[in-house]
Amino acid sequence: MIRSVKSFDLRGQTILMRLDLNVPLSGEIIQDDFRIKASLPTINHCLNEGASIVIMSHLGRPGGNNAKQYSLVPVGEALASMLEIPIKFSEDCISQDSIDTSLSLKPGEVHLLENLRFYIEEEENNVEFANRLSRHGRLYINDAFGTAHREHASNSGVVNNFKNYGIGFLIEKEIKYLKEIINKPQRPLVLLLGGAKVSTKIGLINRYIHQAEKIIIGGGMAFTFFKAMEYNIGKSLLESSMVEKARSIIDLARRSGKDLILPVDVICSESIDHSPVH
């Protein structure tokens, strides 16, 4: 079983820590700092135990481009304020200068790397990119629950380079909740699903459609269900290959007497880049 961060002797360790600091920004203003605050228990534990930390995260979808609007600078400033300590920042996550900064950290110091997704190699799980990232620390801790399912360099490829690795308190807590839901679900059980793709949720739907009293579908994946119901969805997000599967889920829910709840209102716009017009 994967180890918890609290099981390690952290004194003098330089920890490479994957966090999910993908917060909504308006310019350089953070609109919601929930994800930053959620990372604090793991960060504070490591610092209190005498470690130094190298933090890596993504922000938005820059597509491998070094785009200023996706910089983690505002996140670093917010995190420094919350921790009440200065944070070192590197403008490149795999440059030799950034690696040297990480290797020179003293216990109690924090180093934030620039957006991982400025390199397309991150999402490609590129081996060389993962190897470069791995040089930042001696112990790897993943506490990015929101991206833990992705096979990216920073949470998949890097693990191959560490003898010692584990998870932080956020992932540990989420695993605990999931185990409780799977083994001893409270009643009534409502399954709430969102996101863009039906294909990534099929396993959950198949598992819980017989256990849950209600299944609520939201987010972009709802349009695939609307299409299965023969609604006009315009140019909305659609996973064409999953329309028949969505139709079978609708039929199964109906036969099983389960409530499958879909959105009743949508906002229409000529483009996702523009303000809604309806």
Backbone bond lengths (Angstrom), bond angles and torsions (degrees), N, CA, C in turn:
res aa  C-N    CA-C-N  psi(-1)  N-CA   C-N-CA  omega(-1)  CA-C   N-CA-C  phi
1 M - - - 1.462 - - 1.521 109.67 -
2 I 1.316 116.94 141.13 1.458 120.68 -178.65 1.522 110.42 -65.15
3 R 1.317 116.34 142.68 1.460 121.60 -172.97 1.524 112.45 -84.69
4 S 1.323 114.56 149.64 1.459 121.41 173.87 1.520 109.32 -83.53
5 V 1.311 116.00 151.84 1.461 120.90 178.67 1.521 111.44 -57.29
6 K 1.327 116.90 -30.22 1.464 119.15 -177.79 1.525 113.39 -73.66
7 S 1.335 117.09 -7.38 1.468 120.06 179.99 1.526 112.84 -88.18
8 F 1.333 117.13 -5.83 1.465 120.91 -176.81 1.526 111.61 -98.37
9 D 1.322 115.84 149.12 1.462 121.65 166.69 1.523 106.46 -82.62
10 L 1.318 117.12 109.61 1.461 121.55 -171.19 1.523 113.72 -96.64
11 R 1.298 118.22 -3.18 1.462 120.36 -177.59 1.523 111.37 -59.34
12 G 1.317 115.67 122.26 1.454 121.02 177.66 1.512 114.94 77.52
13 Q 1.318 117.62 1.41 1.459 121.18 -179.16 1.533 111.09 -80.30
14 T 1.321 115.82 144.15 1.464 121.49 167.86 1.520 106.48 -102.98
15 I 1.325 115.45 113.89 1.462 121.45 -173.34 1.521 110.31 -99.70
16 L 1.321 116.04 126.86 1.460 121.20 169.65 1.522 106.31 -90.28
17 M 1.324 116.41 114.41 1.458 121.43 -171.17 1.525 111.12 -118.20
18 R 1.321 115.96 121.77 1.471 121.28 175.75 1.524 108.60 -91.48
19 L 1.330 115.79 118.19 1.456 122.10 177.80 1.518 109.75 -118.99
20 D 1.315 115.70 161.69 1.460 121.10 172.77 1.523 107.71 -105.17
21 L 1.328 115.50 93.60 1.464 122.23 179.61 1.523 110.29 -107.30
22 N 1.313 115.53 30.64 1.466 122.59 -178.73 1.529 109.51 -79.41
23 V 1.319 115.58 78.46 1.464 121.51 -175.70 1.526 110.55 -97.39
24 P 1.334 117.63 152.67 1.468 120.25 176.79 1.525 111.01 -72.30
25 L 1.316 116.07 133.37 1.461 122.20 -179.61 1.518 110.95 -120.36
26 S 1.318 115.92 145.62 1.456 122.61 167.47 1.519 105.86 -120.00
27 G 1.336 116.11 99.88 1.461 118.81 -169.32 1.516 107.93 68.39
28 E 1.330 116.52 -119.50 1.459 120.75 176.85 1.527 111.53 -108.45
29 I 1.337 116.56 12.73 1.455 121.70 -178.86 1.526 109.80 -97.93
30 I 1.319 116.21 125.02 1.460 121.41 178.01 1.521 109.21 -76.99
31 Q 1.328 116.38 123.69 1.458 121.47 -177.92 1.531 112.64 -83.82
32 D 1.312 117.00 -28.24 1.468 121.33 -178.70 1.524 108.10 -151.05
33 D 1.324 116.68 115.43 1.467 120.80 -175.42 1.529 112.99 -98.82
34 F 1.327 117.04 18.67 1.468 120.93 -176.52 1.530 111.97 -54.86
35 R 1.330 116.92 -45.26 1.463 119.63 -175.87 1.527 112.03 -67.81
36 I 1.314 116.72 -32.25 1.467 119.16 176.66 1.523 109.46 -66.54
37 K 1.334 116.08 -47.35 1.465 120.36 -179.83 1.526 111.41 -62.92
38 A 1.330 116.62 -34.21 1.468 120.16 -179.66 1.526 112.08 -65.97
39 S 1.321 117.06 -22.37 1.468 121.19 -179.16 1.531 112.64 -85.89
40 L 1.319 117.35 -12.89 1.466 120.91 -172.55 1.531 114.33 -62.92
41 P 1.337 120.48 -42.33 1.469 118.17 -179.46 1.526 113.71 -55.95
42 T 1.314 117.48 -42.70 1.469 120.26 179.66 1.522 110.91 -68.91
43 I 1.325 116.61 -43.86 1.466 120.20 179.18 1.521 110.60 -60.45
44 N 1.334 116.64 -50.15 1.465 120.61 -177.06 1.522 111.70 -63.29
45 H 1.315 117.40 -38.37 1.467 120.11 177.91 1.522 110.61 -59.83
46 C 1.320 116.51 -46.44 1.467 120.76 -177.88 1.524 111.60 -65.05
47 L 1.321 116.28 -42.15 1.464 119.84 179.01 1.525 110.87 -66.09
48 N 1.327 116.56 -42.44 1.465 120.38 -179.89 1.522 112.19 -65.22
49 E 1.336 116.40 -25.58 1.465 120.82 179.96 1.527 112.54 -89.14
50 G 1.341 117.03 5.05 1.458 120.11 173.86 1.507 116.18 92.64
51 A 1.323 117.29 19.76 1.465 120.86 179.42 1.521 110.92 -98.21
52 S 1.312 115.94 163.94 1.465 122.59 165.64 1.522 106.48 -109.52
53 I 1.341 116.64 155.49 1.464 120.07 -171.75 1.520 111.06 -130.81
54 V 1.318 115.47 133.12 1.464 122.71 170.30 1.527 106.56 -109.67
55 I 1.327 116.09 115.09 1.462 121.40 -175.12 1.516 110.38 -99.13
56 M 1.320 115.58 133.40 1.462 120.39 173.39 1.527 109.12 -128.52
57 S 1.336 114.65 144.06 1.461 121.05 -179.09 1.518 108.95 -157.90
58 H 1.321 115.11 166.71 1.464 120.23 169.71 1.521 107.95 -106.73
59 L 1.317 116.31 168.49 1.461 122.58 173.62 1.518 107.78 -150.10
60 G 1.329 116.21 115.90 1.454 120.47 178.35 1.519 112.85 68.25
61 R 1.330 114.15 -158.85 1.471 121.06 -178.01 1.537 110.49 -128.13
62 P 1.331 117.15 72.33 1.467 119.12 -179.48 1.521 114.10 -72.32
63 G 1.321 117.97 -9.86 1.462 121.44 174.98 1.511 114.97 63.50
64 G 1.322 116.73 34.16 1.458 120.01 178.77 1.510 114.23 84.76
65 N 1.328 116.64 6.16 1.466 121.29 179.67 1.520 110.50 -103.35
66 N 1.328 115.76 143.87 1.458 121.37 176.90 1.521 108.24 -82.59
67 A 1.335 115.22 83.59 1.463 121.68 -174.58 1.522 109.82 -104.18
68 K 1.330 116.52 121.45 1.459 121.89 -173.38 1.521 112.59 -56.53
69 Q 1.348 116.71 -35.10 1.469 118.85 -176.81 1.521 112.79 -66.97
70 Y 1.337 116.67 -12.27 1.459 120.48 178.00 1.530 112.38 -108.01
71 S 1.315 116.52 16.31 1.459 119.84 179.88 1.529 110.73 -69.69
72 L 1.326 115.31 147.60 1.460 121.56 177.68 1.524 113.08 -87.57
73 V 1.322 117.37 7.46 1.468 120.63 179.64 1.527 111.84 -55.17
74 P 1.348 119.71 -49.86 1.474 118.85 179.07 1.527 112.86 -60.84
75 V 1.310 116.30 -34.05 1.463 120.61 178.29 1.524 110.18 -66.53
76 G 1.320 116.30 -42.60 1.455 120.61 178.16 1.512 112.28 -61.51
77 E 1.325 116.50 -40.14 1.461 120.72 178.37 1.519 111.08 -64.65
78 A 1.328 116.35 -42.27 1.464 120.32 178.91 1.524 111.19 -65.74
79 L 1.320 116.36 -41.90 1.462 120.77 -179.52 1.524 111.23 -65.86
80 A 1.322 116.63 -40.48 1.465 120.62 177.81 1.522 110.88 -61.17
81 S 1.328 115.76 -39.27 1.462 120.61 178.51 1.525 111.19 -65.41
82 M 1.315 116.89 -41.58 1.466 120.75 -179.51 1.526 111.84 -68.50
83 L 1.330 116.40 -39.15 1.464 121.12 -179.01 1.523 112.13 -81.53
84 E 1.328 115.08 -17.98 1.470 122.50 -178.16 1.524 111.55 60.47
85 I 1.339 115.03 38.39 1.460 121.41 174.28 1.529 107.83 -141.69
86 P 1.335 117.62 153.96 1.469 118.88 174.61 1.521 110.40 -69.85
87 I 1.316 116.52 148.02 1.460 121.57 178.37 1.521 109.24 -121.49
88 K 1.311 115.87 129.73 1.462 120.05 175.20 1.529 108.32 -74.42
89 F 1.330 116.76 144.86 1.464 120.57 -178.67 1.521 109.81 -133.13
90 S 1.335 115.86 134.44 1.465 121.33 175.86 1.513 109.81 -114.88
91 E 1.324 116.38 135.00 1.463 121.87 -176.29 1.520 113.03 -78.75
92 D 1.315 116.82 -2.31 1.464 121.87 178.68 1.525 107.39 -143.20
93 C 1.318 116.45 134.09 1.465 118.85 -173.03 1.526 114.41 -82.70
94 I 1.332 118.31 -14.47 1.473 119.25 -177.83 1.523 113.34 -128.40
95 S 1.322 117.94 9.42 1.464 119.79 179.10 1.524 109.89 -67.90
96 Q 1.321 116.55 158.31 1.455 119.97 178.27 1.516 110.61 -64.48
97 D 1.331 117.33 -36.08 1.466 120.48 177.73 1.528 110.92 -60.11
98 S 1.338 116.12 -42.26 1.467 119.04 -179.48 1.525 110.71 -67.19
99 I 1.315 117.15 -39.21 1.469 120.87 178.19 1.523 110.46 -65.06
100 D 1.331 116.49 -42.30 1.466 120.52 178.34 1.526 110.93 -61.56
101 T 1.335 116.62 -39.64 1.467 120.52 177.69 1.521 110.33 -61.10
102 S 1.324 116.54 -44.04 1.467 120.72 179.46 1.524 111.62 -62.29
103 L 1.320 116.18 -43.22 1.460 120.40 -176.89 1.524 112.59 -70.96
104 S 1.325 116.93 -16.68 1.468 120.58 -179.39 1.527 112.81 -97.72
105 L 1.325 117.39 2.29 1.466 120.48 -177.98 1.523 111.62 -63.95
106 K 1.329 114.96 143.89 1.459 121.79 174.37 1.527 108.78 -100.63
107 P 1.329 117.71 158.32 1.465 119.84 177.83 1.529 111.24 -51.96
108 G 1.328 116.06 134.35 1.460 120.93 -179.81 1.511 114.53 92.63
109 E 1.348 117.24 -5.23 1.459 120.34 -179.65 1.525 111.18 -96.47
110 V 1.351 114.61 153.17 1.463 121.77 -178.09 1.520 109.55 -127.29
111 H 1.313 115.53 136.46 1.462 122.85 179.29 1.524 108.20 -125.85
112 L 1.325 117.15 122.22 1.464 122.10 178.82 1.521 110.15 -103.66
113 L 1.323 116.33 127.74 1.464 122.04 177.59 1.519 110.13 -90.24
114 E 1.320 116.29 150.37 1.463 121.06 178.10 1.528 110.38 -66.81
115 N 1.306 114.89 161.88 1.462 125.47 -176.31 1.533 113.22 -39.88
116 L 1.320 115.88 119.16 1.466 121.24 179.54 1.517 112.73 -58.85
117 R 1.324 116.44 -34.69 1.462 120.44 -174.64 1.527 113.60 -81.05
118 F 1.333 116.98 6.64 1.463 119.07 167.19 1.530 109.08 -68.22
119 Y 1.320 115.63 -15.12 1.464 122.20 174.06 1.522 108.56 -111.19
120 I 1.311 118.05 123.17 1.462 121.53 177.59 1.525 110.67 -63.87
121 E 1.325 116.00 -21.76 1.468 121.14 179.56 1.531 112.34 -61.77
122 E 1.340 116.52 -25.14 1.465 119.68 177.77 1.523 110.92 -59.44
123 E 1.321 116.86 -52.29 1.467 120.73 -177.42 1.530 112.37 -75.16
124 E 1.317 116.67 -18.53 1.472 120.69 177.02 1.522 112.06 -85.27
125 N 1.328 116.63 -4.02 1.469 121.86 -176.51 1.523 110.81 54.72
126 N 1.326 114.74 44.39 1.457 122.12 -178.05 1.532 110.60 -65.71
127 V 1.314 116.83 131.78 1.459 121.97 -174.65 1.521 111.72 -64.41
128 E 1.318 117.52 -46.59 1.462 120.36 -178.52 1.523 111.06 -64.81
129 F 1.329 116.71 -38.91 1.465 120.42 177.16 1.530 110.00 -62.86
130 A 1.320 116.84 -43.98 1.465 120.86 177.89 1.524 111.04 -62.55
131 N 1.325 116.65 -38.44 1.461 120.47 178.67 1.520 111.38 -63.11
132 R 1.333 116.32 -40.86 1.469 120.18 178.69 1.528 110.70 -65.12
133 L 1.322 116.48 -44.33 1.465 119.88 178.25 1.524 111.08 -59.31
134 S 1.310 116.30 -39.07 1.465 121.41 -175.94 1.521 112.78 -63.78
135 R 1.309 117.40 -21.81 1.465 121.09 -178.09 1.527 112.53 -72.18
136 H 1.330 116.97 -8.86 1.468 120.67 -178.30 1.526 113.51 -76.94
137 G 1.318 118.78 -18.73 1.462 118.88 -175.45 1.511 113.30 -153.30
138 R 1.341 114.70 174.04 1.468 120.72 -179.90 1.526 112.04 -108.85
139 L 1.322 116.30 -15.74 1.459 122.19 178.66 1.520 107.54 -133.82
140 Y 1.324 116.70 135.69 1.464 120.61 -177.94 1.525 110.27 -110.57
141 I 1.338 115.22 128.65 1.461 121.54 176.52 1.525 108.92 -125.75
142 N 1.315 115.59 125.64 1.467 120.84 176.45 1.522 108.71 -103.76
143 D 1.318 116.82 121.04 1.465 121.08 174.94 1.521 110.39 -130.16
144 A 1.324 116.18 26.27 1.472 122.04 179.81 1.523 108.70 -100.58
145 F 1.324 116.04 79.88 1.464 119.62 -176.04 1.524 111.67 -61.25
146 G 1.339 116.64 -37.38 1.463 120.66 -176.20 1.514 114.33 -64.38
147 T 1.327 117.65 -19.12 1.470 120.98 179.85 1.526 112.43 -120.34
148 A 1.327 116.84 7.38 1.465 120.49 -174.43 1.521 112.77 -63.09
149 H 1.334 117.06 -22.44 1.467 120.49 -179.03 1.522 112.74 -82.82
150 R 1.332 117.32 -9.54 1.461 120.28 -175.54 1.532 111.23 -88.69
151 E 1.309 116.07 142.51 1.463 121.21 178.36 1.521 108.58 -94.28
152 H 1.333 114.95 71.99 1.453 121.75 -179.68 1.529 109.63 -108.63
153 A 1.312 115.08 165.97 1.467 119.50 -175.43 1.520 112.59 -60.78
154 S 1.335 117.09 -38.95 1.459 120.76 -172.91 1.520 114.18 -77.39
155 N 1.327 118.38 -14.68 1.465 118.94 178.35 1.527 113.37 -128.83
156 S 1.317 116.89 0.52 1.464 121.05 177.17 1.524 110.44 -126.56
157 G 1.320 115.89 -60.81 1.457 120.33 -176.82 1.511 114.48 -60.46
158 V 1.337 117.13 -38.64 1.467 119.65 -175.97 1.521 112.82 -65.95
159 V 1.326 116.72 -28.88 1.467 120.11 -175.21 1.528 111.42 -59.27
160 N 1.313 116.68 -31.27 1.467 120.90 -179.35 1.522 112.81 -64.04
161 N 1.326 116.87 -16.75 1.461 120.82 -176.40 1.526 113.46 -101.00
162 F 1.332 117.06 3.79 1.462 119.76 -177.07 1.527 111.15 -120.80
163 K 1.322 114.97 130.35 1.464 120.24 172.84 1.518 109.59 -71.97
164 N 1.325 115.57 -38.39 1.460 121.21 -178.59 1.520 110.20 -114.84
165 Y 1.309 115.91 124.20 1.466 120.88 177.45 1.527 109.06 -152.93
166 G 1.326 115.09 157.68 1.459 118.89 -178.13 1.510 111.47 -165.01
167 I 1.322 115.22 -167.46 1.460 121.80 -178.26 1.522 110.55 -119.12
168 G 1.331 114.92 156.25 1.450 121.18 177.98 1.516 111.97 -90.11
169 F 1.331 115.24 -176.88 1.459 120.88 -174.23 1.525 113.19 -68.14
170 L 1.332 117.42 -31.08 1.465 119.63 -179.07 1.529 110.79 -66.35
171 I 1.322 117.01 -50.21 1.466 119.85 178.36 1.524 110.46 -63.71
172 E 1.321 116.50 -39.59 1.467 120.51 179.16 1.530 110.54 -59.37
173 K 1.319 116.48 -42.63 1.465 121.32 179.59 1.524 111.32 -65.38
174 E 1.341 116.24 -43.06 1.463 120.09 -179.06 1.531 111.02 -65.48
175 I 1.329 117.03 -38.31 1.465 120.51 177.16 1.525 110.25 -62.72
176 K 1.333 116.25 -40.28 1.470 120.89 178.12 1.524 110.31 -60.53
177 Y 1.342 116.67 -45.65 1.464 120.29 179.26 1.525 111.06 -62.14
178 L 1.334 116.04 -43.15 1.463 120.03 -178.66 1.528 111.54 -64.09
179 K 1.328 116.34 -39.23 1.462 119.66 178.16 1.522 110.92 -63.03
180 E 1.336 116.43 -40.42 1.461 120.35 179.32 1.524 110.94 -64.17
181 I 1.343 115.85 -40.25 1.465 119.84 179.74 1.524 110.97 -66.35
182 I 1.333 115.94 -40.42 1.463 120.40 -177.88 1.523 111.77 -71.65
183 N 1.349 115.96 -44.18 1.463 119.56 -172.34 1.528 114.20 -89.65
184 K 1.338 116.84 -38.39 1.467 120.31 -177.49 1.530 110.23 -139.42
185 P 1.322 117.27 68.81 1.469 119.29 -178.34 1.523 112.15 -67.52
186 Q 1.334 116.33 138.49 1.454 121.11 174.36 1.521 108.85 -77.96
187 R 1.328 116.02 155.04 1.456 121.53 179.73 1.520 110.33 -115.50
188 P 1.349 115.83 144.31 1.468 127.82 -3.36 1.528 111.51 -72.36
189 L 1.326 116.02 147.58 1.462 121.93 -179.10 1.523 109.45 -100.12
190 V 1.328 115.88 122.36 1.462 122.12 178.66 1.522 108.57 -115.97
191 L 1.317 116.94 125.89 1.463 122.38 177.91 1.521 108.35 -99.97
192 L 1.319 116.64 115.91 1.464 122.52 -179.26 1.518 108.63 -109.47
193 L 1.330 116.80 118.52 1.460 122.21 -176.08 1.519 110.94 -123.58
194 G 1.324 115.74 140.04 1.455 121.12 176.05 1.513 109.96 -141.13
195 G 1.319 116.07 -166.62 1.454 120.33 -178.30 1.509 111.23 102.37
196 A 1.315 115.70 -178.10 1.462 120.72 -172.88 1.522 113.51 -89.47
197 K 1.341 117.37 -33.83 1.465 119.59 -167.61 1.526 113.08 -112.51
198 V 1.317 115.31 131.11 1.461 121.16 171.31 1.527 109.72 -69.28
199 S 1.326 116.65 -36.77 1.469 121.65 -174.01 1.518 113.02 -58.93
200 T 1.334 117.41 -32.16 1.461 120.00 -179.02 1.525 112.48 -83.50
201 K 1.328 117.14 -6.88 1.475 121.17 -178.61 1.522 112.66 -111.42
202 I 1.335 117.15 -3.38 1.460 120.68 -175.56 1.524 112.05 -56.72
203 G 1.321 116.57 -42.12 1.457 119.75 -179.99 1.517 112.08 -58.53
204 L 1.331 116.45 -44.71 1.466 120.84 178.83 1.520 111.47 -65.00
205 I 1.334 115.54 -44.53 1.463 119.47 -178.80 1.527 110.59 -61.78
206 N 1.321 116.71 -47.04 1.462 120.52 -179.29 1.524 111.79 -62.06
207 R 1.331 115.64 -35.77 1.468 119.44 -178.61 1.517 112.08 -71.39
208 Y 1.338 116.34 -39.89 1.461 119.47 -169.13 1.519 115.45 -104.60
209 I 1.314 118.05 -6.12 1.462 118.24 -177.58 1.531 111.36 -63.94
210 H 1.329 117.08 -24.72 1.466 120.00 177.75 1.529 111.84 -92.15
211 Q 1.346 117.13 -14.46 1.461 120.26 -177.83 1.522 112.95 -100.63
212 A 1.325 116.34 -35.77 1.465 120.33 -175.49 1.523 111.25 -82.32
213 E 1.339 115.14 144.34 1.461 119.78 175.13 1.523 111.06 -76.86
214 K 1.328 115.82 -33.32 1.464 120.81 -179.54 1.522 109.71 -136.47
215 I 1.324 116.22 144.74 1.463 122.46 172.81 1.519 107.41 -124.99
216 I 1.327 115.54 120.73 1.461 121.50 -178.27 1.521 108.52 -108.53
217 I 1.322 116.48 122.60 1.462 122.34 -178.95 1.520 109.17 -107.90
218 G 1.330 116.71 124.07 1.461 121.30 177.35 1.513 110.62 -131.76
219 G 1.317 116.58 -171.70 1.453 120.99 177.92 1.511 112.78 70.02
220 G 1.324 115.35 -169.37 1.454 121.17 -176.64 1.513 114.08 -62.58
221 M 1.333 117.05 -27.60 1.459 119.56 -178.38 1.524 112.58 -65.35
222 A 1.329 117.28 -18.84 1.466 120.40 179.72 1.527 111.45 -61.07
223 F 1.336 117.15 -30.55 1.465 119.74 -177.26 1.528 112.13 -68.40
224 T 1.327 116.76 -29.20 1.465 119.01 175.29 1.525 109.99 -65.90
225 F 1.329 116.24 -37.03 1.466 119.98 176.23 1.527 110.60 -69.50
226 F 1.339 116.96 -39.99 1.470 119.72 176.87 1.528 110.81 -60.00
227 K 1.341 115.25 -41.03 1.468 119.64 178.80 1.527 110.18 -63.06
228 A 1.327 116.06 -39.64 1.461 120.37 178.41 1.525 111.55 -63.46
229 M 1.341 115.85 -25.83 1.465 121.35 178.22 1.528 111.21 -91.20
230 E 1.355 115.17 6.97 1.466 123.62 176.56 1.530 112.89 67.58
231 Y 1.338 115.78 30.82 1.458 120.22 172.54 1.524 109.23 -82.49
232 N 1.321 116.45 154.66 1.462 121.86 173.39 1.523 108.23 -81.84
233 I 1.318 116.89 115.41 1.466 120.08 -177.82 1.522 112.41 -109.17
234 G 1.336 117.53 8.79 1.458 120.17 178.48 1.514 111.75 57.74
235 K 1.332 116.02 -131.46 1.461 121.43 179.96 1.525 111.57 -102.65
236 S 1.317 116.12 21.41 1.462 120.23 -179.79 1.525 110.94 -64.35
237 L 1.310 114.64 160.80 1.461 121.86 -179.24 1.523 110.48 -54.51
238 L 1.311 116.51 128.85 1.460 121.26 -177.68 1.524 110.21 -141.81
239 E 1.320 115.75 132.06 1.461 121.79 173.12 1.532 106.58 -102.54
240 S 1.313 115.64 87.11 1.469 121.64 -170.33 1.523 113.21 -55.43
241 S 1.321 115.83 -38.01 1.467 119.73 -176.23 1.525 112.93 -68.50
242 M 1.345 116.56 -11.26 1.460 120.01 -176.10 1.523 113.18 -109.24
243 V 1.335 117.70 6.32 1.469 120.29 -178.25 1.526 111.07 -61.82
244 E 1.322 117.14 -46.12 1.463 120.13 -179.81 1.526 111.22 -64.60
245 K 1.338 116.26 -37.51 1.465 119.78 177.95 1.518 110.10 -65.36
246 A 1.331 116.51 -41.39 1.463 120.27 177.83 1.526 110.40 -61.75
247 R 1.332 116.37 -40.19 1.465 120.65 179.29 1.532 110.73 -63.42
248 S 1.331 116.08 -39.71 1.467 119.23 179.57 1.526 111.39 -67.90
249 I 1.338 116.57 -33.69 1.466 120.52 177.30 1.526 110.25 -67.14
250 I 1.329 116.28 -42.29 1.467 120.86 177.26 1.527 110.19 -59.87
251 D 1.319 116.81 -44.92 1.468 121.41 179.90 1.527 111.32 -64.99
252 L 1.337 116.27 -42.28 1.460 120.35 -179.62 1.525 110.85 -64.19
253 A 1.338 116.60 -42.04 1.464 120.36 178.33 1.523 110.62 -61.46
254 R 1.318 116.19 -41.09 1.464 120.55 -179.88 1.527 110.70 -64.43
255 R 1.328 117.00 -45.38 1.464 121.00 -179.10 1.524 112.05 -67.18
256 S 1.333 115.96 -31.07 1.465 120.67 -177.48 1.519 112.67 -87.10
257 G 1.312 116.52 -3.74 1.457 120.10 -179.01 1.512 113.56 72.68
258 K 1.332 116.71 24.97 1.462 121.26 179.26 1.529 110.26 -93.64
259 D 1.322 115.61 147.11 1.461 120.41 175.68 1.523 109.26 -85.24
260 L 1.316 117.58 114.07 1.460 122.63 173.65 1.522 106.63 -104.92
261 I 1.321 116.03 109.82 1.459 121.61 -170.92 1.522 110.06 -105.94
262 L 1.332 115.88 125.90 1.464 123.08 178.49 1.519 109.50 -116.47
263 P 1.332 118.19 159.49 1.471 120.35 178.52 1.530 111.45 -57.97
264 V 1.329 115.68 146.71 1.469 120.27 176.94 1.523 111.25 -105.73
265 D 1.323 117.40 -12.26 1.463 121.89 179.06 1.520 109.72 -129.68
266 V 1.322 116.01 143.37 1.458 121.41 172.63 1.523 108.56 -135.41
267 I 1.317 115.99 158.49 1.464 121.79 174.83 1.519 107.68 -103.28
268 C 1.320 116.69 128.52 1.459 121.43 -177.60 1.518 110.96 -102.82
269 S 1.317 115.65 143.52 1.455 121.24 178.77 1.522 108.35 -149.96
270 E 1.315 116.81 154.93 1.458 120.45 177.60 1.515 111.55 -70.91
271 S 1.330 116.59 -23.97 1.456 121.21 -179.13 1.512 108.73 -156.00
272 I 1.325 117.17 149.76 1.456 120.25 176.66 1.522 111.43 -70.27
273 D 1.330 116.84 -9.98 1.459 120.89 179.70 1.525 112.44 -89.73
274 H 1.325 116.45 -8.10 1.448 120.51 -175.76 1.517 111.08 -112.90
275 S 1.338 115.73 163.90 1.450 120.25 175.61 1.524 109.18 -70.02
276 P 1.347 117.77 144.96 1.459 120.25 179.92 1.522 111.64 -57.32
277 V 1.323 116.30 144.33 1.468 120.76 179.91 1.518 111.38 -111.96
278 H 1.332 118.46 -6.60 1.463 121.58 178.53 1.521 109.34 -133.67
